[in-house]
């Protein structure tokens, strides 16, 4: 997105199947829930429920090119 240019590092490419296969669903869930600078903690700050966060994890998995 537009903020990526200001991060100071290359954001992960969710379409790269080789990189995505090295991450567990639990890792994605934790990062969504707890945040990882500069990404906010969506559980606390945005009020996402556990089922909603699992929906995000499942969606992220559809982006990777096999």
N, C-alpha and C positions, 0 to 999 in steps of 0.2 A: 504494500500500500504506500501511500504518500509519505508516511513517517519513516519508512525504511532507509531513505537517503540520509536521514539525520541520526541514525543509530550508532554509527561509528564502527559497525561490523556487518558482515553479510548475514542476513536472516536465513534461517533454514528453508530449504526448498521442499515443500510438502509433496511435490510431484515426483521426487526422486525415489523410486522404489528401492534402490540399493541402500539409501540412507534410512528410509522409513522402516525397512524390515529390521533394522538394528534397534529400534525403539519399541518398548512394550506399551500396551494399552494403559497400564498402570502409570507409566512415566508421563504419558500425555495427560491422563486424568489429574495427576498430582500438579503438573505445571499449570493446567487450567484452573484448578482449585486454589492453589497457593500463589500462583504468579511467579514470574521470573523476570527480573528487571530487564527491560522497561515495561513488560506486559503486566497489567494489574492482576490481582487475585480475584477471579470472577466469582468465586463462592462468596467471599466477604463483601467485595465492593459492588458487585452486580447482582448478587442474590440468586445465582443459578443453583438449582437443586442438583442432587446427585444424578437423577435420571437425565436431566438436561445436559449435564457435563458428559455423560456417557454418549448421548446423542452427538455431541460435538466430536468426541473421540471417533465414533463410528463414521461420521462425515469425513473427518480428516483422512481416515483409512481409504476412502473412495477416491482421493485425489492422486494417490501414488500410481505412477505408470508401472505396470508389471513388466 
